[in-house]
Amino acid sequence: MSRTRAALVGLASAVLLAVGGLVLSSPASAASLVEVSNFGNNPGGMRMHIYVPDNRPANPAIVVAMHGCGGSGPGFYSGSEFASLSNQYGFIVIYPSAMQEAGFGKCFDTWSDASKRRGGGSDPVSIESMVNYARTQYSGDINRVYATGSSSGGMMTQHMLAVYPDLFKAGASFMGVPFGCFANAAAYPPGGPCTNGTMNRTPQEWGNLVRGAYPGYSGTRPPIQLWHGTNDTLVPYSLLQESIEQWTNVHGLSQTPTSTDTPQANWNRRRFGTQVEAYAIQGAGHSLPSAGMARVAIQFFGLDRTNPTTPPVNPTTPPVNPTVSPTGAPNSASEIVGAQSSRCVDVPNASRTNGTRVRLYDCNRQSQQSWTYTSNRQLRVYGDMCLDAAGSGNGAAIQIYSCHSQTNQQWNVNSNGTISGVQSGRCLDVWSTANGAQVQLYDCHGQTNQRFNLVPLV
């Protein structure tokens, strides 16, 4: 190992101890950090730890908190303030542990081709599975999922907002880099053009990288908070400006801040509308978040307020579905309307191509939203194409396909508003209420993102 590289590794190790403002003891609470060994699809081979506070609402928010290179989920748990804040405000914290070797050890994969597209594989899919686990096991609120992290975890925060904009509602990135900064693993720190101080793309170029991660997505983009120390030489301070340019472009904002202030000594803040907020911490090196910063991130997420206490779904009092009997009697043409979103299950661009994924979209009474539930439990569109499950596991795509007699095209329309696959027993599920949110299979839990009304087209 070269002397320079050894010094950088030493710096990284020191940073791991410093992160969190020397908050190095576990939060005082009866709750404890728990490892989950089997949380679902895990192409990144990651480890998962979860902290669930004793006092929480019926449907708590979920925060994914990610460590720096060479660190671990348990290390970030004990070295940051997120768990103690969860005790105060009642949200769940997921602490992933990266297992990919790059740079200074095990880091989150923000460089591979698989990681740079929605559903492509690697660490992003593993993290999505962790969120799914928290949602089903602890009734986590699908409308309040957030990402944060330091260094490699800050990089992955920006990465997840690009790849899963329909899942994450906001993010807070500490000492991160823009999405798409790393061309490959060799570009990861300490070498490569991303972090050698020469990276400089236009806002449009940066924005195009984000838009290319989930082609066709037209929903709301998550707001982001960006933090960087002005004396950071490991992940250069200049990358804060590149991140600002990326996310203001994604949100269609001007490069000129709408406001500037100093909320605390040495914290210079720029705001770009309500969607992008950037903190330059004067004199700080590669050592964020320090004391008090996690609380500001939680405030940005809106989790410092009283959480809603939505009661759990009572399967004995299902929503009224005026067109479907409990036994799934056949109906005339209907719209499939999400109870949570009031949007319709839609075939994009009225496609008739086998394998086209269905989505939520504003109801328009057009042929691509006209579904007929038949006596053999198919949901047909255009008369000859069927709603089809591309697999039977959690996260399996829901698509259209030429009708056949297999059970992956048969559906039970249930009295509690869910629609479950005969083959899988899993329910139609959506991550988001936004236009373009894709429909998938997931374990049935009866929350509103799995309930649909079949409304006749008359």
N, C-alpha and C positions, 0 to 999 in steps of 0.2 A: 504494500500500500504506500503511495507517495506521501511525503510529509504534508502537502496541502490537503490531500484527501483525508488523511488521518486527523488533521486539525478540524476539518469540516465535520467529520463524524463526531469528534469530541464536542464541537459546538452543538450539533443536533442533540446529543445526549444531554447536554446541559439544558437545552431548551425544553426537552421533555420534562425535566424536573421543575423548570420554572413556570411552565404553562399553568395558568389558573391562579397566579398571584400567590404561589406557595400554599395553596389550599390542598394540603397533602393528606388530610385525614378524611375518612369516610363520613358522609353526612350523618348527624345524630338523628336516628329514626328507628322505629321497629322494623321498617321495610329494609330489604337488603338487595344487593345486586345478585342476579340469578343468571346462570348460563343456560341457554336453550340449545340443545344438541341437534334437534331435528325441527327446523322451522320452515321447511319447504324447499323449493328449487334453489340450488346453491352452486351455480357454475363457477363462482369465484373461490369456492372452497373456504369461505369465511367462517369466523366464529361470531356468535351473537351473545351479548349480555343485555339484560333488560332490568330497568329499575322502575318499579310500580309503587307509587306512594300509597300509604295506608288510607289517607283521606283524599278522595278524588270524586268527581262527578260520575254519573252513570255512563257517560260517553266522553272520556278524557281525550284531550289533544295528545298528539304523538310528536316528540322531538327526536330526530336522529342526530346524535352528537359523535363526531368522528375525530380520531386522534391524528397526530403527525407521524411521519416516517419513523420506524423503529419503535413506535409505541404500541399500545393495545387498548382495547375497550376498557378493561378494568383500570388501566393507568389513567385514562382520560376521565373516568368516573371519579377517581380519588384526587386527581389533579386539576379539576375545574369545578365551577360552581353550579352546574346545571342540575345535579341531583338535589342539592339543598334548595334550589328554587322550585323544583318540582314538588318538594314537600310543602312549600308555601302556597303554590298555585294549583297543584293537583293534576299536572300533566305527566304522561309516561315518557321516559327517556330510553331510547335504544342506543347501545354502545357497540357498534360493529368493530371487529378486529380484522384488519387487512392481513392477507397472507401472501401477497404478490411481492417478489423480490425485485427491488429497483432502488437506485440511489443509495440511501443510507440504511437499507434493510427492507422490512416489510412495509409497503406503501399501497395506497388505494390506486387501482388501475384507472388512470385517466388518459392512457396513451394508446391502448389497443383499438383496432378497428371495431371489434365486437362491443367494446364499452361505449362507443360514440354514436350508437343509434338505439332508439327505444326498442327494448326487448331483444337486443342483439346478443346479450350474454354477459359473462364476466361479472365484476363486482356490482354494477348497477342493478342487475336482475336479482342478485343475492340480497341487496338492500331492500328492493321492492318486496321480496318474500318476507323479510323481517317485519316490514310495515304491515303486510297482510296478516302475519302471525299476531301482532299486537292488536290488530283490529278484531280478529275473531276470538282470541283468547281473553281479551280484556275490554271488549266493546269499544275500542278506540274510535274516535270520531274521524271518519274519512274526509270530512271537510276541514280538518285542522291538523294537517301533517306538515312538519317543518324540518329543515336541514340546517345544520351548523357544523363547524369543524375548524381545526387549526392546522396550518401548513398543508400537508397532504390531505387532511380532512377538509381544509378550506378549499382546496382545489376540487375535491369531490363534491363539496357543496354546490359550487357553480356548475359542475358537471351534471349533477342530478337535476338541477332546475332546468337545464337544457334538454336532457333526455326524457325526463318525466314531468313536464310542466303541468300535466293534468293531475298529478298526485301531490306534488309539493305546493303549498300555498304561499310560502316565502322562505328565504334563506338568509343566513348571516355567515359570511365567509371571512375568516381570519387568516391573513397572510397567504391568500390563494392566488390562482392565476386564471385567466379567462378560459372558457371552454374551448377546446381545440388547440391549446397552446403547444401541447406535446405531440409531435408527429409519430413518435414511437418510444419504446423503453429507453433507448440510448440517449434520447433527448431529456431524460429526467435529470434533476439536480444530482451532482453539481455541474454536469456538462450539458451541452446542447444549446440551441439558439433561444429556447424559451426563457431560461433563467440566467443567461450570460450577460444580460443587460442590453441586448441589441434588438429585442423583439419590438416591432412597430408595424401594426397593420391599421388600415383605415376602419372607422366604425362600421361601415357597410360590410367589409370583409369579415370582421368579427361577428356581426349580426347574422350574416349568411351561414356561418358555421353552426350557430344555434338553431336557426330555422331548418337546416339540413338534418338535424338530429332526429326530428319527428316530422317528416314531410306531410303536408296536408293539415297539420294541426292549426286550428283557427280559434282556439279558446283563449282565455285570459292567461297572460304570462305572469309568473309569480314575482312579487317585489323582492328586492335584494338589498342587503346591507353589507358593505365592504369595509374591511379594516386592514390597515397596514402601518408598520413603523417606518419612519423616514430614514432610519439608519439600518434597515434590514439589508444585508448584503447576500444572504443565502437565497432568499427569494426577493429579487430587487424591488425596491419601492416603486420604480417606474412601472411595474406591472399593475399597480393600483389604477393608473390612468388608462391602461389598456382595458382593464375590466370595466371601468366606468364607460368607456367608449362602446364596448360590446353591449352592455345591458341598457344603456340609454338608446342605442340604435334598435335593440329588440323591442323596447317599449315605445318607440317612435318619439323620443324626447330630444330636445336640444342639448348640445354639449355644454351650454352655459347653465350653471346652477341657478335654480330659482331662489335659493337662499344659502347663506353661509353664516356660521357662528362657531363659538367655542364653548360647548356645554360644560366642559371641565378643563382645568389647566392642562395645556399641551394637547388637547383633543380638538383638532380643527375639522369641522364637519361641513360637508357640502351636500345639499339636497337637490335632487332633480325630480320635480313633481313629488308625488308620494310613492313612486315605485323604486327609486334608486337613492341610496343614502351612503355616503363615503366618509370614512374617518381616517385622517392622517394623524398618527400619534407621534408628536415631535420627540425626537431623540431615542425612540424605541427601536430595538433591534428585532431579531427573530424570536419574539417572546410573548406573543399574544395568544389567547386573551389574558390580560392581567385583571386584578381585582376590580369588580364593578362592571366589567364589559359584558359578561354573560347576562346580567340583569338588563342592560340596555338592549341586547339582542332579543330577550324575552319580551320586553316592552314593544319592540318593533313588530314582533309576531302578534301582539295583542293578547298575550297570555298572562299579563299581570293584572288582569281584571277578573271579576267573578265569572267562573266558567258556567255555561248553560248546563242545566241538569235535566237533559232529555230522558224521560223514563224509558226503560227497555220495552221493546216490542212485546205485546201480549198476544200470543198466537190464538187466544180464544176470542179476541175481538179484532178480526182482520178488517182492513179498509174495505169499503164498499166497492165491489167490482160489478157494475150493473149488467155486464154482458157475458160473464163467465160463471157457470155453475161450479160448485165444489167438485163435481165429478168430471169437469172438463168437457162439457157438452159442446158440440161443434157450433160455430158462429158464422155469420156473414162477415164480409170484409171489415176490418177494424184497424185503427191505429193502435200501436203499442206505446202507451204514454208512461214515462217514468214518474212515479209518485213524488220523488224528491225534486226532479228538475222541471217537470211539466213539458219536457221535450220528447220527441218521438224516435223510436227505433227506425233507422233510415239506411238505405243502401246508397253510398256516395255516388253522386252524378248519375243516378238511375242506372248503374252498371248492371250488366247481365253476365259478367265474367265469373266463372267458378272461382271461389276462393276470395272474393271481395269481402273484406271485413265490414260488419255493420257498426253503426255509430249512433250517438244521440244527435238530433238536429231539430231546429225549430219545426213544429208541426205545420205542414203545408198542404195536406190532403192530396198529394200527388201519388202516382202509382208505386214509387219506391218506398212509400210508407203505408201501403195498403196490404195488410196481412190477413189471411184466412186460416182459422184454426179448423182442421178437418177431423173427420170421424176417426182417423187412424193417428191422431195427435201430432200431425205435422203443422207447422206454421209456414204457409205458402205465400210467396210474393210473385207477381206477374203471372200467377196461375200454374207455373211449371218449375219454379225454383223454391228451395226450402231453406229455412233457417237451420244451420248445420254447425255442430261443434267440431272444431278441428282436432280436438283431443278430449281427454276426460279428466285431466288434472286441473288443479288450481291455476288460473291464468290462461287457460286454453282459449284460443281465439274463437269468436263466434262470427260466422261468415254465411254467405249464400252459396248454394251448390245445387246442381241438378237433382231433382227429387229421386230418392230410391227408398228401399224398405228397411234400411238399417236403423238401429236404435239411436245413433248419434243425431238423427233428424226427428226424433220424437220427443215431445215435451208435455209435462204435466203442468196445467194452469191451476195453481193452488188457491184455496180459499183465503189465504192470508196475503194474496197479492204477488207471491213469488211465482216464477216460472222455472221449473227444474227439469234437467235432462233425464230422460228415461235410462240412458246408458250410464251416466255418471252419478246421478243423484245430486249433482251440484246445481247451483242457481245462476241465472243470468244476473250480472253484476256490472256496475259501472263505477269507475274511480271518481268521476267528476260530474258536475251538472252542466258543464260548458258544451257549446256546440263543438262537435268533433270528438267528444269523449268516446272511446271505443268500448264495446261490450265484450265481456269475458265470462268465463265460468269461475265460480268460487264457492267454497263451502257455504251452505245456506245458514244465515243468521237472522234474517228477517228485518234488518235495518232498512231504512227508506231507500237506500241506493240499490236494493234488490227487489223493490216492489214496483209493479207495473199494473196499469189499468188498460184493458182492451175496450176502446171507445169506438162504437159503430160509426162507419162512414155512411151517413144517410143524406 
